Amino acid sequence: MDLSLIKQQTFMIIDQLLKISKLTSNDIFILGCSTSAVLGYKIGKRPSGQIAECIFETVYPVLKNVNIYLAVQCCEHLNRAIVVEQDLVKQYGLEQVNVIPEKNAGGSLAAHAFKHMYNAVVVEYIQAHAGIDIGGTMIGMHLKPVVIPIHFEENKIGQATVICARTRPKYIGGDRAKYTQIKNE
Protein backbone atom coordinates (compact mmCIF):
# COMPACT_ATOMS: atom_id res chain seq x y z
CA MET A 1 0.00 0.00 0.00
CA ASP A 2 1.25 3.44 -0.95
CA LEU A 3 1.58 5.37 2.33
CA SER A 4 2.09 8.68 0.56
CA LEU A 5 -1.25 8.19 -1.23
CA ILE A 6 -2.99 7.32 2.06
CA LYS A 7 -1.51 10.44 3.64
CA GLN A 8 -2.67 12.55 0.68
CA GLN A 9 -6.19 11.08 0.73
CA THR A 10 -6.44 11.55 4.51
CA PHE A 11 -5.26 15.15 4.35
CA MET A 12 -7.66 16.00 1.53
CA ILE A 13 -10.64 14.61 3.43
CA ILE A 14 -9.74 16.21 6.78
CA ASP A 15 -9.10 19.55 5.08
CA GLN A 16 -12.46 19.49 3.27
CA LEU A 17 -14.35 18.41 6.37
CA LEU A 18 -12.81 21.16 8.51
CA LYS A 19 -13.83 23.78 5.94
CA ILE A 20 -17.41 22.50 5.76
CA SER A 21 -17.97 21.76 9.46
CA LYS A 22 -16.73 25.17 10.68
CA LEU A 23 -15.49 23.78 13.98
CA THR A 24 -14.24 26.25 16.54
CA SER A 25 -11.51 26.11 19.16
CA ASN A 26 -11.89 23.25 21.69
CA ASP A 27 -14.53 21.39 19.63
CA ILE A 28 -14.17 17.61 19.45
CA PHE A 29 -13.38 15.63 16.31
CA ILE A 30 -13.98 11.85 16.43
CA LEU A 31 -11.91 9.54 14.22
CA GLY A 32 -12.76 5.90 13.73
CA CYS A 33 -10.55 3.79 11.49
CA SER A 34 -10.15 0.21 10.43
CA THR A 35 -6.59 -0.08 9.19
CA SER A 36 -7.58 -3.49 7.82
CA ALA A 37 -10.26 -1.86 5.65
CA VAL A 38 -7.73 0.67 4.37
CA LEU A 39 -5.73 -2.31 3.13
CA GLY A 40 -8.83 -3.89 1.55
CA TYR A 41 -9.56 -6.52 4.22
CA LYS A 42 -12.48 -7.04 6.59
CA ILE A 43 -12.38 -5.03 9.81
CA GLY A 44 -9.95 -6.59 12.29
CA LYS A 45 -8.39 -9.10 9.88
CA ARG A 46 -5.12 -7.29 9.00
CA PRO A 47 -4.40 -4.50 11.51
CA SER A 48 -1.55 -2.26 10.45
CA GLY A 49 0.64 -0.10 12.64
CA GLN A 50 2.06 1.58 9.53
CA ILE A 51 -1.39 2.65 8.32
CA ALA A 52 -2.31 3.80 11.84
CA GLU A 53 0.83 5.90 12.09
CA CYS A 54 0.29 7.39 8.63
CA ILE A 55 -3.31 8.44 9.35
CA PHE A 56 -2.64 9.65 12.90
CA GLU A 57 0.42 11.65 11.90
CA THR A 58 -1.66 13.33 9.19
CA VAL A 59 -4.79 14.14 11.24
CA TYR A 60 -3.40 14.98 14.71
CA PRO A 61 -1.16 17.94 13.72
CA VAL A 62 -3.86 19.44 11.49
CA LEU A 63 -6.37 19.42 14.35
CA LYS A 64 -3.80 20.62 16.90
CA ASN A 65 -2.97 23.53 14.62
CA VAL A 66 -6.60 24.76 14.80
CA ASN A 67 -7.13 23.87 18.51
CA ILE A 68 -9.58 21.05 17.85
CA TYR A 69 -9.48 18.02 20.15
CA LEU A 70 -8.91 14.65 18.48
CA ALA A 71 -10.85 11.69 19.87
CA VAL A 72 -9.87 8.27 18.46
CA GLN A 73 -12.41 5.48 18.71
CA CYS A 74 -11.32 2.01 19.80
CA CYS A 75 -12.79 -1.14 18.29
CA GLU A 76 -15.69 -3.13 19.70
CA HIS A 77 -13.36 -5.23 21.89
CA LEU A 78 -13.09 -2.13 24.10
CA ASN A 79 -16.76 -1.17 23.57
CA ARG A 80 -15.72 1.58 21.16
CA ALA A 81 -14.16 3.57 23.98
CA ILE A 82 -12.28 6.71 22.99
CA VAL A 83 -8.65 7.82 23.32
CA VAL A 84 -8.43 11.52 24.18
CA GLU A 85 -6.08 13.96 25.86
CA GLN A 86 -6.40 14.56 29.59
CA ASP A 87 -7.17 18.26 28.95
CA LEU A 88 -10.33 17.29 27.06
CA VAL A 89 -11.45 15.12 29.97
CA LYS A 90 -11.11 18.06 32.33
CA GLN A 91 -12.73 20.61 30.01
CA TYR A 92 -15.77 18.45 29.22
CA GLY A 93 -16.13 16.74 32.62
CA LEU A 94 -15.66 13.24 31.23
CA GLU A 95 -14.92 10.13 33.23
CA GLN A 96 -11.67 8.31 32.53
CA VAL A 97 -11.66 4.50 32.38
CA ASN A 98 -8.74 2.19 33.04
CA VAL A 99 -7.62 0.43 29.86
CA ILE A 100 -4.74 0.61 27.43
CA PRO A 101 -5.68 0.05 23.78
CA GLU A 102 -3.59 -2.53 21.94
CA LYS A 103 -3.59 -3.60 18.29
CA ASN A 104 -5.88 -6.60 18.94
CA ALA A 105 -8.00 -5.00 21.68
CA GLY A 106 -8.72 -1.43 20.75
CA GLY A 107 -7.31 -1.31 17.24
CA SER A 108 -4.10 -0.13 15.63
CA LEU A 109 -5.09 3.53 15.38
CA ALA A 110 -6.31 3.76 18.98
CA ALA A 111 -3.15 2.00 20.21
CA HIS A 112 -0.98 4.40 18.22
CA ALA A 113 -2.95 7.43 19.44
CA PHE A 114 -2.65 6.30 23.05
CA LYS A 115 1.12 6.16 22.70
CA HIS A 116 1.50 9.45 20.81
CA MET A 117 -1.15 11.85 22.05
CA TYR A 118 -0.20 14.34 24.73
CA ASN A 119 -1.33 12.88 28.13
CA ALA A 120 -3.59 10.26 26.51
CA VAL A 121 -6.37 8.62 28.50
CA VAL A 122 -9.46 6.60 27.60
CA VAL A 123 -13.12 7.48 28.17
CA GLU A 124 -16.26 5.47 27.40
CA TYR A 125 -18.49 8.19 25.99
CA ILE A 126 -18.13 11.46 24.15
CA GLN A 127 -20.25 13.74 22.01
CA ALA A 128 -18.10 15.03 19.18
CA HIS A 129 -18.94 17.92 16.89
CA ALA A 130 -17.71 16.25 13.68
CA GLY A 131 -15.85 13.17 12.56
CA ILE A 132 -14.53 10.74 10.01
CA ASP A 133 -15.36 7.05 9.86
CA ILE A 134 -12.77 5.15 7.81
CA GLY A 135 -13.95 1.66 6.92
CA GLY A 136 -17.32 1.46 8.68
CA THR A 137 -16.30 1.65 12.34
CA MET A 138 -19.62 3.24 13.41
CA ILE A 139 -18.60 6.56 14.98
CA GLY A 140 -22.23 7.74 15.09
CA MET A 141 -22.63 6.77 18.74
CA HIS A 142 -20.00 9.39 19.61
CA LEU A 143 -21.48 12.33 17.68
CA LYS A 144 -23.75 14.98 19.14
CA PRO A 145 -27.29 15.04 17.82
CA VAL A 146 -28.18 16.23 15.12
CA VAL A 147 -25.77 14.52 12.69
CA ILE A 148 -25.40 15.89 9.18
CA PRO A 149 -23.66 13.46 6.78
CA ILE A 150 -21.13 15.01 4.44
CA HIS A 151 -20.45 13.38 1.10
CA PHE A 152 -17.27 13.93 -0.87
CA GLU A 153 -16.64 12.84 -4.43
CA GLU A 154 -13.37 11.26 -3.30
CA ASN A 155 -14.54 9.07 -0.42
CA LYS A 156 -11.75 6.53 -0.05
CA ILE A 157 -8.63 6.22 2.01
CA GLY A 158 -6.77 3.28 0.56
CA GLN A 159 -9.49 0.68 -0.06
CA ALA A 160 -11.73 1.89 2.78
CA THR A 161 -14.88 3.89 2.23
CA VAL A 162 -14.93 7.10 4.25
CA ILE A 163 -18.06 8.58 5.79
CA CYS A 164 -17.86 12.09 7.24
CA ALA A 165 -20.28 14.00 9.43
CA ARG A 166 -20.77 17.22 11.29
CA THR A 167 -23.41 18.13 13.83
CA ARG A 168 -25.68 21.07 14.55
CA PRO A 169 -27.90 22.07 17.47
CA LYS A 170 -31.46 20.72 17.44
CA TYR A 171 -34.27 22.86 16.11
CA ILE A 172 -37.10 22.89 18.62
CA GLY A 173 -40.45 24.61 18.59
CA GLY A 174 -42.60 24.50 15.52
CA ASP A 175 -44.24 26.78 12.99
CA ARG A 176 -44.06 29.83 15.26
CA ALA A 177 -40.47 29.32 16.42
CA LYS A 178 -37.66 31.59 15.28
CA TYR A 179 -34.09 30.38 15.06
CA THR A 180 -30.68 31.97 15.54
CA GLN A 181 -27.90 31.68 13.02
CA ILE A 182 -26.11 28.43 13.86
CA LYS A 183 -22.33 28.32 13.41
CA ASN A 184 -22.45 25.03 11.47
CA GLU A 185 -25.15 26.02 8.98
C-alpha positions as a Markdown table, in Angstrom:
| # | Residue | x | y | z |
|---|---|---|---|---|
| 1 | Met | 0.0 | 0.0 | 0.0 |
| 2 | Asp | 1.3 | 3.4 | -1.0 |
| 3 | Leu | 1.6 | 5.4 | 2.3 |
| 4 | Ser | 2.1 | 8.7 | 0.6 |
| 5 | Leu | -1.3 | 8.2 | -1.2 |
| 6 | Ile | -3.0 | 7.3 | 2.1 |
| 7 | Lys | -1.5 | 10.4 | 3.6 |
| 8 | Gln | -2.7 | 12.6 | 0.7 |
| 9 | Gln | -6.2 | 11.1 | 0.7 |
| 10 | Thr | -6.4 | 11.6 | 4.5 |
| 11 | Phe | -5.3 | 15.1 | 4.3 |
| 12 | Met | -7.7 | 16.0 | 1.5 |
| 13 | Ile | -10.6 | 14.6 | 3.4 |
| 14 | Ile | -9.7 | 16.2 | 6.8 |
| 15 | Asp | -9.1 | 19.5 | 5.1 |
| 16 | Gln | -12.5 | 19.5 | 3.3 |
| 17 | Leu | -14.3 | 18.4 | 6.4 |
| 18 | Leu | -12.8 | 21.2 | 8.5 |
| 19 | Lys | -13.8 | 23.8 | 5.9 |
| 20 | Ile | -17.4 | 22.5 | 5.8 |
| 21 | Ser | -18.0 | 21.8 | 9.5 |
| 22 | Lys | -16.7 | 25.2 | 10.7 |
| 23 | Leu | -15.5 | 23.8 | 14.0 |
| 24 | Thr | -14.2 | 26.2 | 16.5 |
| 25 | Ser | -11.5 | 26.1 | 19.2 |
| 26 | Asn | -11.9 | 23.3 | 21.7 |
| 27 | Asp | -14.5 | 21.4 | 19.6 |
| 28 | Ile | -14.2 | 17.6 | 19.5 |
| 29 | Phe | -13.4 | 15.6 | 16.3 |
| 30 | Ile | -14.0 | 11.8 | 16.4 |
| 31 | Leu | -11.9 | 9.5 | 14.2 |
| 32 | Gly | -12.8 | 5.9 | 13.7 |
| 33 | Cys | -10.6 | 3.8 | 11.5 |
| 34 | Ser | -10.2 | 0.2 | 10.4 |
| 35 | Thr | -6.6 | -0.1 | 9.2 |
| 36 | Ser | -7.6 | -3.5 | 7.8 |
| 37 | Ala | -10.3 | -1.9 | 5.7 |
| 38 | Val | -7.7 | 0.7 | 4.4 |
| 39 | Leu | -5.7 | -2.3 | 3.1 |
| 40 | Gly | -8.8 | -3.9 | 1.5 |
| 41 | Tyr | -9.6 | -6.5 | 4.2 |
| 42 | Lys | -12.5 | -7.0 | 6.6 |
| 43 | Ile | -12.4 | -5.0 | 9.8 |
| 44 | Gly | -10.0 | -6.6 | 12.3 |
| 45 | Lys | -8.4 | -9.1 | 9.9 |
| 46 | Arg | -5.1 | -7.3 | 9.0 |
| 47 | Pro | -4.4 | -4.5 | 11.5 |
| 48 | Ser | -1.5 | -2.3 | 10.5 |
| 49 | Gly | 0.6 | -0.1 | 12.6 |
| 50 | Gln | 2.1 | 1.6 | 9.5 |
| 51 | Ile | -1.4 | 2.6 | 8.3 |
| 52 | Ala | -2.3 | 3.8 | 11.8 |
| 53 | Glu | 0.8 | 5.9 | 12.1 |
| 54 | Cys | 0.3 | 7.4 | 8.6 |
| 55 | Ile | -3.3 | 8.4 | 9.3 |
| 56 | Phe | -2.6 | 9.7 | 12.9 |
| 57 | Glu | 0.4 | 11.7 | 11.9 |
| 58 | Thr | -1.7 | 13.3 | 9.2 |
| 59 | Val | -4.8 | 14.1 | 11.2 |
| 60 | Tyr | -3.4 | 15.0 | 14.7 |
| 61 | Pro | -1.2 | 17.9 | 13.7 |
| 62 | Val | -3.9 | 19.4 | 11.5 |
| 63 | Leu | -6.4 | 19.4 | 14.3 |
| 64 | Lys | -3.8 | 20.6 | 16.9 |
| 65 | Asn | -3.0 | 23.5 | 14.6 |
| 66 | Val | -6.6 | 24.8 | 14.8 |
| 67 | Asn | -7.1 | 23.9 | 18.5 |
| 68 | Ile | -9.6 | 21.0 | 17.8 |
| 69 | Tyr | -9.5 | 18.0 | 20.2 |
| 70 | Leu | -8.9 | 14.7 | 18.5 |
| 71 | Ala | -10.8 | 11.7 | 19.9 |
| 72 | Val | -9.9 | 8.3 | 18.5 |
| 73 | Gln | -12.4 | 5.5 | 18.7 |
| 74 | Cys | -11.3 | 2.0 | 19.8 |
| 75 | Cys | -12.8 | -1.1 | 18.3 |
| 76 | Glu | -15.7 | -3.1 | 19.7 |
| 77 | His | -13.4 | -5.2 | 21.9 |
| 78 | Leu | -13.1 | -2.1 | 24.1 |
| 79 | Asn | -16.8 | -1.2 | 23.6 |
| 80 | Arg | -15.7 | 1.6 | 21.2 |
| 81 | Ala | -14.2 | 3.6 | 24.0 |
| 82 | Ile | -12.3 | 6.7 | 23.0 |
| 83 | Val | -8.7 | 7.8 | 23.3 |
| 84 | Val | -8.4 | 11.5 | 24.2 |
| 85 | Glu | -6.1 | 14.0 | 25.9 |
| 86 | Gln | -6.4 | 14.6 | 29.6 |
| 87 | Asp | -7.2 | 18.3 | 28.9 |
| 88 | Leu | -10.3 | 17.3 | 27.1 |
| 89 | Val | -11.5 | 15.1 | 30.0 |
| 90 | Lys | -11.1 | 18.1 | 32.3 |
| 91 | Gln | -12.7 | 20.6 | 30.0 |
| 92 | Tyr | -15.8 | 18.5 | 29.2 |
| 93 | Gly | -16.1 | 16.7 | 32.6 |
| 94 | Leu | -15.7 | 13.2 | 31.2 |
| 95 | Glu | -14.9 | 10.1 | 33.2 |
| 96 | Gln | -11.7 | 8.3 | 32.5 |
| 97 | Val | -11.7 | 4.5 | 32.4 |
| 98 | Asn | -8.7 | 2.2 | 33.0 |
| 99 | Val | -7.6 | 0.4 | 29.9 |
| 100 | Ile | -4.7 | 0.6 | 27.4 |
| 101 | Pro | -5.7 | 0.1 | 23.8 |
| 102 | Glu | -3.6 | -2.5 | 21.9 |
| 103 | Lys | -3.6 | -3.6 | 18.3 |
| 104 | Asn | -5.9 | -6.6 | 18.9 |
| 105 | Ala | -8.0 | -5.0 | 21.7 |
| 106 | Gly | -8.7 | -1.4 | 20.7 |
| 107 | Gly | -7.3 | -1.3 | 17.2 |
| 108 | Ser | -4.1 | -0.1 | 15.6 |
| 109 | Leu | -5.1 | 3.5 | 15.4 |
| 110 | Ala | -6.3 | 3.8 | 19.0 |
| 111 | Ala | -3.2 | 2.0 | 20.2 |
| 112 | His | -1.0 | 4.4 | 18.2 |
| 113 | Ala | -3.0 | 7.4 | 19.4 |
| 114 | Phe | -2.7 | 6.3 | 23.1 |
| 115 | Lys | 1.1 | 6.2 | 22.7 |
| 116 | His | 1.5 | 9.5 | 20.8 |
| 117 | Met | -1.2 | 11.9 | 22.1 |
| 118 | Tyr | -0.2 | 14.3 | 24.7 |
| 119 | Asn | -1.3 | 12.9 | 28.1 |
| 120 | Ala | -3.6 | 10.3 | 26.5 |
| 121 | Val | -6.4 | 8.6 | 28.5 |
| 122 | Val | -9.5 | 6.6 | 27.6 |
| 123 | Val | -13.1 | 7.5 | 28.2 |
| 124 | Glu | -16.3 | 5.5 | 27.4 |
| 125 | Tyr | -18.5 | 8.2 | 26.0 |
| 126 | Ile | -18.1 | 11.5 | 24.2 |
| 127 | Gln | -20.3 | 13.7 | 22.0 |
| 128 | Ala | -18.1 | 15.0 | 19.2 |
| 129 | His | -18.9 | 17.9 | 16.9 |
| 130 | Ala | -17.7 | 16.3 | 13.7 |
| 131 | Gly | -15.9 | 13.2 | 12.6 |
| 132 | Ile | -14.5 | 10.7 | 10.0 |
| 133 | Asp | -15.4 | 7.1 | 9.9 |
| 134 | Ile | -12.8 | 5.2 | 7.8 |
| 135 | Gly | -13.9 | 1.7 | 6.9 |
| 136 | Gly | -17.3 | 1.5 | 8.7 |
| 137 | Thr | -16.3 | 1.7 | 12.3 |
| 138 | Met | -19.6 | 3.2 | 13.4 |
| 139 | Ile | -18.6 | 6.6 | 15.0 |
| 140 | Gly | -22.2 | 7.7 | 15.1 |
| 141 | Met | -22.6 | 6.8 | 18.7 |
| 142 | His | -20.0 | 9.4 | 19.6 |
| 143 | Leu | -21.5 | 12.3 | 17.7 |
| 144 | Lys | -23.8 | 15.0 | 19.1 |
| 145 | Pro | -27.3 | 15.0 | 17.8 |
| 146 | Val | -28.2 | 16.2 | 15.1 |
| 147 | Val | -25.8 | 14.5 | 12.7 |
| 148 | Ile | -25.4 | 15.9 | 9.2 |
| 149 | Pro | -23.7 | 13.5 | 6.8 |
| 150 | Ile | -21.1 | 15.0 | 4.4 |
| 151 | His | -20.4 | 13.4 | 1.1 |
| 152 | Phe | -17.3 | 13.9 | -0.9 |
| 153 | Glu | -16.6 | 12.8 | -4.4 |
| 154 | Glu | -13.4 | 11.3 | -3.3 |
| 155 | Asn | -14.5 | 9.1 | -0.4 |
| 156 | Lys | -11.7 | 6.5 | -0.1 |
| 157 | Ile | -8.6 | 6.2 | 2.0 |
| 158 | Gly | -6.8 | 3.3 | 0.6 |
| 159 | Gln | -9.5 | 0.7 | -0.1 |
| 160 | Ala | -11.7 | 1.9 | 2.8 |
| 161 | Thr | -14.9 | 3.9 | 2.2 |
| 162 | Val | -14.9 | 7.1 | 4.2 |
| 163 | Ile | -18.1 | 8.6 | 5.8 |
| 164 | Cys | -17.9 | 12.1 | 7.2 |
| 165 | Ala | -20.3 | 14.0 | 9.4 |
| 166 | Arg | -20.8 | 17.2 | 11.3 |
| 167 | Thr | -23.4 | 18.1 | 13.8 |
| 168 | Arg | -25.7 | 21.1 | 14.6 |
| 169 | Pro | -27.9 | 22.1 | 17.5 |
| 170 | Lys | -31.5 | 20.7 | 17.4 |
| 171 | Tyr | -34.3 | 22.9 | 16.1 |
| 172 | Ile | -37.1 | 22.9 | 18.6 |
| 173 | Gly | -40.5 | 24.6 | 18.6 |
| 174 | Gly | -42.6 | 24.5 | 15.5 |
| 175 | Asp | -44.2 | 26.8 | 13.0 |
| 176 | Arg | -44.1 | 29.8 | 15.3 |
| 177 | Ala | -40.5 | 29.3 | 16.4 |
| 178 | Lys | -37.7 | 31.6 | 15.3 |
| 179 | Tyr | -34.1 | 30.4 | 15.1 |
| 180 | Thr | -30.7 | 32.0 | 15.5 |
| 181 | Gln | -27.9 | 31.7 | 13.0 |
| 182 | Ile | -26.1 | 28.4 | 13.9 |
| 183 | Lys | -22.3 | 28.3 | 13.4 |
| 184 | Asn | -22.4 | 25.0 | 11.5 |
| 185 | Glu | -25.1 | 26.0 | 9.0 |
